[in-house]
C-alpha cells in the first residue's frame, strides 16, 4: 500500500488494494488492459487525459491537486482535466484560439468581456457536473 499518494497511479493502487481487487478487475472497470493499470500503479506511465473521468469515478474523488482559490488558470485546468477534455477541444467549445486558452491556464492572462462570460459558464457547469458525479459515486 503506498504511504504517500503522489501520482494518480498511487491513488489507483491504494483504492484497488483497499477494495481487494485485482489489476485485471480495475482494468475492466476503466476500460484499459491489465498492463496499463500495472504501468500506472508502478509509475512507468501516467494516465492519458481521456481516462481521467473513469479514474475519478473509480476513486470516488479527484486525485489532482485542487485549484488555487480565485485562480482562473488552475480552475480551467482542473475542470478540463477532470472532464478529460484537451486544450484544443475546450478552445473549440469556448470559440477561442488554443494559444489564448493556454495563456489563461498559465494565468498569464484573464478572459475579458464575452470570453469571460463563456469561461464562467463553462467553469460553473463543469464544477456542478463534477460535484453531482462525485455525489453519485459516493
C-alpha angles and dihedrals in degrees: 000000000000112000096200120041104214105142134038086248090059090054092048092049093050092048092047093050092045090054091043092234129153120238090249090056092052090045090056092051091049094042094238133109125268093252090058092055089047091051092049093047093048091044093240087128138010122229116264117245097256091060094059098089091054092044092051090050090049093049095041090227141052109266093197120100113271117254120262108263110260094007115131093195098052092044092051093049093045095050094041092050095045089052092047093238122148123227089249092053094048092046088055092050091050093043092234134124112268090234090058091050090050090054090050091050091051088049090238089126138009126225116254137193116351091357091057089053092050093048091047090051091049093049095046093047094044095047091048092048092048091049091051090048091051091049091052093051093048 
